[in-house]
Amino acid sequence: MTLRELSSRENRHTSEHRVLTLRQKQSLFVRLIARLIIEVDRRGYELTFGECWRPPETAALYARQGRGNKRSLHSLRLAFDLNLFKNGVYLRTTAAHQPLGEWWEQQHELCRWGGRFADGNHYSLKHGNMK
């Protein structure tokens, strides 16, 4: 399936569609993150990238330290942590991300925002039972 075909389905909110492969979800995720970056800029914020890809070994270490999940979507390239700024000030709170997180959730039925589970700067695409 091409990105154009994925794009034409992005706004469909129905479970009556062909299941996307992991690779297709990864491409869709990149396209949706690009939209999020544009939306952040449109709202007058700035971003720096936080963690995107997390090697499985790092995910396992974080899990042992109680700082994450061994089965992280970062390891599947389906999650991104974004550092949000307004007027040069780093906005660390989940509340600061909430308007963007809620916007993100409306972009595709698989979009998940970490503010729903105490990780406000986390934006991801659901895969199986992982969010």
Chimera marker file (.cmm) of the C-alpha trace (Angstrom):
<marker_set name="trace">
<marker id="1" x="0.000" y="0.000" z="0.000" r="1" g="1" b="0" radius="0.5"/>
<marker id="2" x="1.395" y="3.408" z="-0.954" r="1" g="1" b="0" radius="0.5"/>
<marker id="3" x="1.574" y="6.436" z="1.334" r="1" g="1" b="0" radius="0.5"/>
<marker id="4" x="-1.062" y="8.035" z="-0.866" r="1" g="1" b="0" radius="0.5"/>
<marker id="5" x="-3.401" y="5.094" z="-0.208" r="1" g="1" b="0" radius="0.5"/>
<marker id="6" x="-2.632" y="5.215" z="3.517" r="1" g="1" b="0" radius="0.5"/>
<marker id="7" x="-3.263" y="8.948" z="3.476" r="1" g="1" b="0" radius="0.5"/>
<marker id="8" x="-6.664" y="8.535" z="1.879" r="1" g="1" b="0" radius="0.5"/>
<marker id="9" x="-7.628" y="6.317" z="4.805" r="1" g="1" b="0" radius="0.5"/>
<marker id="10" x="-6.136" y="8.451" z="7.580" r="1" g="1" b="0" radius="0.5"/>
<marker id="11" x="-9.356" y="10.192" z="8.485" r="1" g="1" b="0" radius="0.5"/>
<marker id="12" x="-11.564" y="7.119" z="8.361" r="1" g="1" b="0" radius="0.5"/>
<marker id="13" x="-12.611" y="6.114" z="11.831" r="1" g="1" b="0" radius="0.5"/>
<marker id="14" x="-13.926" y="2.635" z="11.277" r="1" g="1" b="0" radius="0.5"/>
<marker id="15" x="-12.802" y="-0.801" z="12.283" r="1" g="1" b="0" radius="0.5"/>
<marker id="16" x="-13.997" y="-2.143" z="8.936" r="1" g="1" b="0" radius="0.5"/>
<marker id="17" x="-10.670" y="-1.821" z="7.144" r="1" g="1" b="0" radius="0.5"/>
<marker id="18" x="-7.727" y="-3.984" z="6.237" r="1" g="1" b="0" radius="0.5"/>
<marker id="19" x="-5.262" y="-4.410" z="9.072" r="1" g="1" b="0" radius="0.5"/>
<marker id="20" x="-2.103" y="-2.385" z="8.504" r="1" g="1" b="0" radius="0.5"/>
<marker id="21" x="1.259" y="-4.106" z="8.761" r="1" g="1" b="0" radius="0.5"/>
<marker id="22" x="3.873" y="-2.778" z="11.165" r="1" g="1" b="0" radius="0.5"/>
<marker id="23" x="5.792" y="-1.250" z="8.252" r="1" g="1" b="0" radius="0.5"/>
<marker id="24" x="2.668" y="0.461" z="6.937" r="1" g="1" b="0" radius="0.5"/>
<marker id="25" x="1.949" y="1.821" z="10.405" r="1" g="1" b="0" radius="0.5"/>
<marker id="26" x="5.504" y="3.151" z="10.631" r="1" g="1" b="0" radius="0.5"/>
<marker id="27" x="5.042" y="5.104" z="7.392" r="1" g="1" b="0" radius="0.5"/>
<marker id="28" x="1.651" y="6.360" z="8.496" r="1" g="1" b="0" radius="0.5"/>
<marker id="29" x="3.137" y="7.428" z="11.841" r="1" g="1" b="0" radius="0.5"/>
<marker id="30" x="5.844" y="9.507" z="10.144" r="1" g="1" b="0" radius="0.5"/>
<marker id="31" x="3.217" y="11.255" z="8.033" r="1" g="1" b="0" radius="0.5"/>
<marker id="32" x="1.051" y="11.960" z="11.077" r="1" g="1" b="0" radius="0.5"/>
<marker id="33" x="4.026" y="13.246" z="13.102" r="1" g="1" b="0" radius="0.5"/>
<marker id="34" x="4.770" y="15.655" z="10.242" r="1" g="1" b="0" radius="0.5"/>
<marker id="35" x="1.214" y="16.964" z="10.571" r="1" g="1" b="0" radius="0.5"/>
<marker id="36" x="1.671" y="17.306" z="14.335" r="1" g="1" b="0" radius="0.5"/>
<marker id="37" x="4.856" y="19.337" z="13.868" r="1" g="1" b="0" radius="0.5"/>
<marker id="38" x="3.031" y="21.683" z="11.488" r="1" g="1" b="0" radius="0.5"/>
<marker id="39" x="0.144" y="22.019" z="13.966" r="1" g="1" b="0" radius="0.5"/>
<marker id="40" x="2.566" y="22.831" z="16.795" r="1" g="1" b="0" radius="0.5"/>
<marker id="41" x="4.093" y="25.599" z="14.700" r="1" g="1" b="0" radius="0.5"/>
<marker id="42" x="0.651" y="26.879" z="13.656" r="1" g="1" b="0" radius="0.5"/>
<marker id="43" x="-0.242" y="27.253" z="17.340" r="1" g="1" b="0" radius="0.5"/>
<marker id="44" x="2.905" y="29.275" z="18.049" r="1" g="1" b="0" radius="0.5"/>
<marker id="45" x="4.905" y="26.645" z="19.901" r="1" g="1" b="0" radius="0.5"/>
<marker id="46" x="8.372" y="25.304" z="19.209" r="1" g="1" b="0" radius="0.5"/>
<marker id="47" x="9.624" y="21.715" z="19.455" r="1" g="1" b="0" radius="0.5"/>
<marker id="48" x="12.774" y="19.775" z="19.942" r="1" g="1" b="0" radius="0.5"/>
<marker id="49" x="12.862" y="16.047" z="19.463" r="1" g="1" b="0" radius="0.5"/>
<marker id="50" x="12.908" y="13.801" z="22.463" r="1" g="1" b="0" radius="0.5"/>
<marker id="51" x="13.153" y="10.066" z="22.128" r="1" g="1" b="0" radius="0.5"/>
<marker id="52" x="11.906" y="8.440" z="18.961" r="1" g="1" b="0" radius="0.5"/>
<marker id="53" x="13.584" y="5.103" z="18.361" r="1" g="1" b="0" radius="0.5"/>
<marker id="54" x="14.532" y="3.144" z="21.470" r="1" g="1" b="0" radius="0.5"/>
<marker id="55" x="16.706" y="0.063" z="21.063" r="1" g="1" b="0" radius="0.5"/>
<marker id="56" x="15.158" y="-2.997" z="22.736" r="1" g="1" b="0" radius="0.5"/>
<marker id="57" x="18.092" y="-3.153" z="25.162" r="1" g="1" b="0" radius="0.5"/>
<marker id="58" x="17.354" y="0.391" z="26.308" r="1" g="1" b="0" radius="0.5"/>
<marker id="59" x="13.653" y="-0.410" z="26.659" r="1" g="1" b="0" radius="0.5"/>
<marker id="60" x="14.564" y="-3.386" z="28.852" r="1" g="1" b="0" radius="0.5"/>
<marker id="61" x="16.894" y="-1.226" z="30.970" r="1" g="1" b="0" radius="0.5"/>
<marker id="62" x="14.210" y="1.454" z="31.403" r="1" g="1" b="0" radius="0.5"/>
<marker id="63" x="11.711" y="-1.234" z="32.419" r="1" g="1" b="0" radius="0.5"/>
<marker id="64" x="14.113" y="-2.594" z="35.063" r="1" g="1" b="0" radius="0.5"/>
<marker id="65" x="14.546" y="0.972" z="36.363" r="1" g="1" b="0" radius="0.5"/>
<marker id="66" x="10.775" y="1.511" z="36.460" r="1" g="1" b="0" radius="0.5"/>
<marker id="67" x="10.995" y="4.239" z="33.784" r="1" g="1" b="0" radius="0.5"/>
<marker id="68" x="9.239" y="2.516" z="30.905" r="1" g="1" b="0" radius="0.5"/>
<marker id="69" x="7.911" y="-0.610" z="29.319" r="1" g="1" b="0" radius="0.5"/>
<marker id="70" x="10.051" y="-3.434" z="27.922" r="1" g="1" b="0" radius="0.5"/>
<marker id="71" x="7.579" y="-3.711" z="25.028" r="1" g="1" b="0" radius="0.5"/>
<marker id="72" x="7.886" y="-0.059" z="24.039" r="1" g="1" b="0" radius="0.5"/>
<marker id="73" x="6.361" y="1.354" z="20.866" r="1" g="1" b="0" radius="0.5"/>
<marker id="74" x="9.555" y="3.381" z="20.593" r="1" g="1" b="0" radius="0.5"/>
<marker id="75" x="11.309" y="0.090" z="19.786" r="1" g="1" b="0" radius="0.5"/>
<marker id="76" x="8.835" y="-0.441" z="16.941" r="1" g="1" b="0" radius="0.5"/>
<marker id="77" x="9.277" y="3.124" z="15.623" r="1" g="1" b="0" radius="0.5"/>
<marker id="78" x="5.670" y="3.959" z="16.485" r="1" g="1" b="0" radius="0.5"/>
<marker id="79" x="6.231" y="6.470" z="19.302" r="1" g="1" b="0" radius="0.5"/>
<marker id="80" x="7.833" y="9.878" z="19.648" r="1" g="1" b="0" radius="0.5"/>
<marker id="81" x="8.490" y="12.043" z="22.680" r="1" g="1" b="0" radius="0.5"/>
<marker id="82" x="8.333" y="15.748" z="21.826" r="1" g="1" b="0" radius="0.5"/>
<marker id="83" x="9.740" y="18.592" z="23.913" r="1" g="1" b="0" radius="0.5"/>
<marker id="84" x="7.356" y="21.550" z="23.781" r="1" g="1" b="0" radius="0.5"/>
<marker id="85" x="8.381" y="25.211" z="24.175" r="1" g="1" b="0" radius="0.5"/>
<marker id="86" x="6.462" y="28.495" z="24.274" r="1" g="1" b="0" radius="0.5"/>
<marker id="87" x="8.389" y="31.783" z="24.129" r="1" g="1" b="0" radius="0.5"/>
<marker id="88" x="11.592" y="29.828" z="24.792" r="1" g="1" b="0" radius="0.5"/>
<marker id="89" x="10.236" y="28.203" z="27.971" r="1" g="1" b="0" radius="0.5"/>
<marker id="90" x="10.224" y="24.395" z="28.178" r="1" g="1" b="0" radius="0.5"/>
<marker id="91" x="6.698" y="23.193" z="28.963" r="1" g="1" b="0" radius="0.5"/>
<marker id="92" x="7.163" y="20.027" z="30.998" r="1" g="1" b="0" radius="0.5"/>
<marker id="93" x="3.634" y="19.313" z="32.129" r="1" g="1" b="0" radius="0.5"/>
<marker id="94" x="1.052" y="16.995" z="30.670" r="1" g="1" b="0" radius="0.5"/>
<marker id="95" x="-1.413" y="19.888" z="30.870" r="1" g="1" b="0" radius="0.5"/>
<marker id="96" x="0.752" y="21.915" z="28.486" r="1" g="1" b="0" radius="0.5"/>
<marker id="97" x="0.557" y="19.095" z="25.920" r="1" g="1" b="0" radius="0.5"/>
<marker id="98" x="-3.161" y="18.463" z="26.379" r="1" g="1" b="0" radius="0.5"/>
<marker id="99" x="-4.495" y="20.614" z="23.484" r="1" g="1" b="0" radius="0.5"/>
<marker id="100" x="-1.985" y="19.002" z="21.120" r="1" g="1" b="0" radius="0.5"/>
<marker id="101" x="-2.581" y="15.548" z="22.563" r="1" g="1" b="0" radius="0.5"/>
<marker id="102" x="-6.306" y="15.852" z="22.023" r="1" g="1" b="0" radius="0.5"/>
<marker id="103" x="-5.711" y="17.163" z="18.488" r="1" g="1" b="0" radius="0.5"/>
<marker id="104" x="-3.381" y="14.194" z="17.863" r="1" g="1" b="0" radius="0.5"/>
<marker id="105" x="-6.010" y="11.686" z="18.979" r="1" g="1" b="0" radius="0.5"/>
<marker id="106" x="-8.403" y="13.057" z="16.339" r="1" g="1" b="0" radius="0.5"/>
<marker id="107" x="-5.975" y="12.489" z="13.455" r="1" g="1" b="0" radius="0.5"/>
<marker id="108" x="-6.438" y="8.726" z="13.143" r="1" g="1" b="0" radius="0.5"/>
<marker id="109" x="-8.190" y="5.985" z="15.060" r="1" g="1" b="0" radius="0.5"/>
<marker id="110" x="-4.804" y="4.506" z="16.023" r="1" g="1" b="0" radius="0.5"/>
<marker id="111" x="-3.330" y="7.744" z="17.421" r="1" g="1" b="0" radius="0.5"/>
<marker id="112" x="-2.668" y="7.641" z="21.149" r="1" g="1" b="0" radius="0.5"/>
<marker id="113" x="-1.496" y="10.434" z="23.414" r="1" g="1" b="0" radius="0.5"/>
<marker id="114" x="0.578" y="9.691" z="26.507" r="1" g="1" b="0" radius="0.5"/>
<marker id="115" x="-1.311" y="12.211" z="28.614" r="1" g="1" b="0" radius="0.5"/>
<marker id="116" x="-3.902" y="9.466" z="29.073" r="1" g="1" b="0" radius="0.5"/>
<marker id="117" x="-1.281" y="7.441" z="30.976" r="1" g="1" b="0" radius="0.5"/>
<marker id="118" x="0.940" y="10.047" z="32.705" r="1" g="1" b="0" radius="0.5"/>
<marker id="119" x="3.405" y="10.584" z="29.822" r="1" g="1" b="0" radius="0.5"/>
<marker id="120" x="2.255" y="13.900" z="28.366" r="1" g="1" b="0" radius="0.5"/>
<marker id="121" x="4.977" y="14.405" z="25.745" r="1" g="1" b="0" radius="0.5"/>
<marker id="122" x="4.439" y="10.922" z="24.256" r="1" g="1" b="0" radius="0.5"/>
<marker id="123" x="2.655" y="10.611" z="20.894" r="1" g="1" b="0" radius="0.5"/>
<marker id="124" x="2.178" y="7.151" z="19.423" r="1" g="1" b="0" radius="0.5"/>
<marker id="125" x="0.297" y="4.851" z="17.109" r="1" g="1" b="0" radius="0.5"/>
<marker id="126" x="-1.470" y="1.855" z="18.685" r="1" g="1" b="0" radius="0.5"/>
<marker id="127" x="-0.125" y="-1.540" z="17.686" r="1" g="1" b="0" radius="0.5"/>
<marker id="128" x="-1.853" y="-4.629" z="19.040" r="1" g="1" b="0" radius="0.5"/>
<marker id="129" x="-2.483" y="-3.900" z="22.705" r="1" g="1" b="0" radius="0.5"/>
<marker id="130" x="0.439" y="-1.456" z="22.910" r="1" g="1" b="0" radius="0.5"/>
<marker id="131" x="-0.131" y="2.283" z="23.079" r="1" g="1" b="0" radius="0.5"/>
<link id1="1" id2="2" r="1" g="1" b="0" radius="0.2"/>
<link id1="2" id2="3" r="1" g="1" b="0" radius="0.2"/>
<link id1="3" id2="4" r="1" g="1" b="0" radius="0.2"/>
<link id1="4" id2="5" r="1" g="1" b="0" radius="0.2"/>
<link id1="5" id2="6" r="1" g="1" b="0" radius="0.2"/>
<link id1="6" id2="7" r="1" g="1" b="0" radius="0.2"/>
<link id1="7" id2="8" r="1" g="1" b="0" radius="0.2"/>
<link id1="8" id2="9" r="1" g="1" b="0" radius="0.2"/>
<link id1="9" id2="10" r="1" g="1" b="0" radius="0.2"/>
<link id1="10" id2="11" r="1" g="1" b="0" radius="0.2"/>
<link id1="11" id2="12" r="1" g="1" b="0" radius="0.2"/>
<link id1="12" id2="13" r="1" g="1" b="0" radius="0.2"/>
<link id1="13" id2="14" r="1" g="1" b="0" radius="0.2"/>
<link id1="14" id2="15" r="1" g="1" b="0" radius="0.2"/>
<link id1="15" id2="16" r="1" g="1" b="0" radius="0.2"/>
<link id1="16" id2="17" r="1" g="1" b="0" radius="0.2"/>
<link id1="17" id2="18" r="1" g="1" b="0" radius="0.2"/>
<link id1="18" id2="19" r="1" g="1" b="0" radius="0.2"/>
<link id1="19" id2="20" r="1" g="1" b="0" radius="0.2"/>
<link id1="20" id2="21" r="1" g="1" b="0" radius="0.2"/>
<link id1="21" id2="22" r="1" g="1" b="0" radius="0.2"/>
<link id1="22" id2="23" r="1" g="1" b="0" radius="0.2"/>
<link id1="23" id2="24" r="1" g="1" b="0" radius="0.2"/>
<link id1="24" id2="25" r="1" g="1" b="0" radius="0.2"/>
<link id1="25" id2="26" r="1" g="1" b="0" radius="0.2"/>
<link id1="26" id2="27" r="1" g="1" b="0" radius="0.2"/>
<link id1="27" id2="28" r="1" g="1" b="0" radius="0.2"/>
<link id1="28" id2="29" r="1" g="1" b="0" radius="0.2"/>
<link id1="29" id2="30" r="1" g="1" b="0" radius="0.2"/>
<link id1="30" id2="31" r="1" g="1" b="0" radius="0.2"/>
<link id1="31" id2="32" r="1" g="1" b="0" radius="0.2"/>
<link id1="32" id2="33" r="1" g="1" b="0" radius="0.2"/>
<link id1="33" id2="34" r="1" g="1" b="0" radius="0.2"/>
<link id1="34" id2="35" r="1" g="1" b="0" radius="0.2"/>
<link id1="35" id2="36" r="1" g="1" b="0" radius="0.2"/>
<link id1="36" id2="37" r="1" g="1" b="0" radius="0.2"/>
<link id1="37" id2="38" r="1" g="1" b="0" radius="0.2"/>
<link id1="38" id2="39" r="1" g="1" b="0" radius="0.2"/>
<link id1="39" id2="40" r="1" g="1" b="0" radius="0.2"/>
<link id1="40" id2="41" r="1" g="1" b="0" radius="0.2"/>
<link id1="41" id2="42" r="1" g="1" b="0" radius="0.2"/>
<link id1="42" id2="43" r="1" g="1" b="0" radius="0.2"/>
<link id1="43" id2="44" r="1" g="1" b="0" radius="0.2"/>
<link id1="44" id2="45" r="1" g="1" b="0" radius="0.2"/>
<link id1="45" id2="46" r="1" g="1" b="0" radius="0.2"/>
<link id1="46" id2="47" r="1" g="1" b="0" radius="0.2"/>
<link id1="47" id2="48" r="1" g="1" b="0" radius="0.2"/>
<link id1="48" id2="49" r="1" g="1" b="0" radius="0.2"/>
<link id1="49" id2="50" r="1" g="1" b="0" radius="0.2"/>
<link id1="50" id2="51" r="1" g="1" b="0" radius="0.2"/>
<link id1="51" id2="52" r="1" g="1" b="0" radius="0.2"/>
<link id1="52" id2="53" r="1" g="1" b="0" radius="0.2"/>
<link id1="53" id2="54" r="1" g="1" b="0" radius="0.2"/>
<link id1="54" id2="55" r="1" g="1" b="0" radius="0.2"/>
<link id1="55" id2="56" r="1" g="1" b="0" radius="0.2"/>
<link id1="56" id2="57" r="1" g="1" b="0" radius="0.2"/>
<link id1="57" id2="58" r="1" g="1" b="0" radius="0.2"/>
<link id1="58" id2="59" r="1" g="1" b="0" radius="0.2"/>
<link id1="59" id2="60" r="1" g="1" b="0" radius="0.2"/>
<link id1="60" id2="61" r="1" g="1" b="0" radius="0.2"/>
<link id1="61" id2="62" r="1" g="1" b="0" radius="0.2"/>
<link id1="62" id2="63" r="1" g="1" b="0" radius="0.2"/>
<link id1="63" id2="64" r="1" g="1" b="0" radius="0.2"/>
<link id1="64" id2="65" r="1" g="1" b="0" radius="0.2"/>
<link id1="65" id2="66" r="1" g="1" b="0" radius="0.2"/>
<link id1="66" id2="67" r="1" g="1" b="0" radius="0.2"/>
<link id1="67" id2="68" r="1" g="1" b="0" radius="0.2"/>
<link id1="68" id2="69" r="1" g="1" b="0" radius="0.2"/>
<link id1="69" id2="70" r="1" g="1" b="0" radius="0.2"/>
<link id1="70" id2="71" r="1" g="1" b="0" radius="0.2"/>
<link id1="71" id2="72" r="1" g="1" b="0" radius="0.2"/>
<link id1="72" id2="73" r="1" g="1" b="0" radius="0.2"/>
<link id1="73" id2="74" r="1" g="1" b="0" radius="0.2"/>
<link id1="74" id2="75" r="1" g="1" b="0" radius="0.2"/>
<link id1="75" id2="76" r="1" g="1" b="0" radius="0.2"/>
<link id1="76" id2="77" r="1" g="1" b="0" radius="0.2"/>
<link id1="77" id2="78" r="1" g="1" b="0" radius="0.2"/>
<link id1="78" id2="79" r="1" g="1" b="0" radius="0.2"/>
<link id1="79" id2="80" r="1" g="1" b="0" radius="0.2"/>
<link id1="80" id2="81" r="1" g="1" b="0" radius="0.2"/>
<link id1="81" id2="82" r="1" g="1" b="0" radius="0.2"/>
<link id1="82" id2="83" r="1" g="1" b="0" radius="0.2"/>
<link id1="83" id2="84" r="1" g="1" b="0" radius="0.2"/>
<link id1="84" id2="85" r="1" g="1" b="0" radius="0.2"/>
<link id1="85" id2="86" r="1" g="1" b="0" radius="0.2"/>
<link id1="86" id2="87" r="1" g="1" b="0" radius="0.2"/>
<link id1="87" id2="88" r="1" g="1" b="0" radius="0.2"/>
<link id1="88" id2="89" r="1" g="1" b="0" radius="0.2"/>
<link id1="89" id2="90" r="1" g="1" b="0" radius="0.2"/>
<link id1="90" id2="91" r="1" g="1" b="0" radius="0.2"/>
<link id1="91" id2="92" r="1" g="1" b="0" radius="0.2"/>
<link id1="92" id2="93" r="1" g="1" b="0" radius="0.2"/>
<link id1="93" id2="94" r="1" g="1" b="0" radius="0.2"/>
<link id1="94" id2="95" r="1" g="1" b="0" radius="0.2"/>
<link id1="95" id2="96" r="1" g="1" b="0" radius="0.2"/>
<link id1="96" id2="97" r="1" g="1" b="0" radius="0.2"/>
<link id1="97" id2="98" r="1" g="1" b="0" radius="0.2"/>
<link id1="98" id2="99" r="1" g="1" b="0" radius="0.2"/>
<link id1="99" id2="100" r="1" g="1" b="0" radius="0.2"/>
<link id1="100" id2="101" r="1" g="1" b="0" radius="0.2"/>
<link id1="101" id2="102" r="1" g="1" b="0" radius="0.2"/>
<link id1="102" id2="103" r="1" g="1" b="0" radius="0.2"/>
<link id1="103" id2="104" r="1" g="1" b="0" radius="0.2"/>
<link id1="104" id2="105" r="1" g="1" b="0" radius="0.2"/>
<link id1="105" id2="106" r="1" g="1" b="0" radius="0.2"/>
<link id1="106" id2="107" r="1" g="1" b="0" radius="0.2"/>
<link id1="107" id2="108" r="1" g="1" b="0" radius="0.2"/>
<link id1="108" id2="109" r="1" g="1" b="0" radius="0.2"/>
<link id1="109" id2="110" r="1" g="1" b="0" radius="0.2"/>
<link id1="110" id2="111" r="1" g="1" b="0" radius="0.2"/>
<link id1="111" id2="112" r="1" g="1" b="0" radius="0.2"/>
<link id1="112" id2="113" r="1" g="1" b="0" radius="0.2"/>
<link id1="113" id2="114" r="1" g="1" b="0" radius="0.2"/>
<link id1="114" id2="115" r="1" g="1" b="0" radius="0.2"/>
<link id1="115" id2="116" r="1" g="1" b="0" radius="0.2"/>
<link id1="116" id2="117" r="1" g="1" b="0" radius="0.2"/>
<link id1="117" id2="118" r="1" g="1" b="0" radius="0.2"/>
<link id1="118" id2="119" r="1" g="1" b="0" radius="0.2"/>
<link id1="119" id2="120" r="1" g="1" b="0" radius="0.2"/>
<link id1="120" id2="121" r="1" g="1" b="0" radius="0.2"/>
<link id1="121" id2="122" r="1" g="1" b="0" radius="0.2"/>
<link id1="122" id2="123" r="1" g="1" b="0" radius="0.2"/>
<link id1="123" id2="124" r="1" g="1" b="0" radius="0.2"/>
<link id1="124" id2="125" r="1" g="1" b="0" radius="0.2"/>
<link id1="125" id2="126" r="1" g="1" b="0" radius="0.2"/>
<link id1="126" id2="127" r="1" g="1" b="0" radius="0.2"/>
<link id1="127" id2="128" r="1" g="1" b="0" radius="0.2"/>
<link id1="128" id2="129" r="1" g="1" b="0" radius="0.2"/>
<link id1="129" id2="130" r="1" g="1" b="0" radius="0.2"/>
<link id1="130" id2="131" r="1" g="1" b="0" radius="0.2"/>
</marker_set>
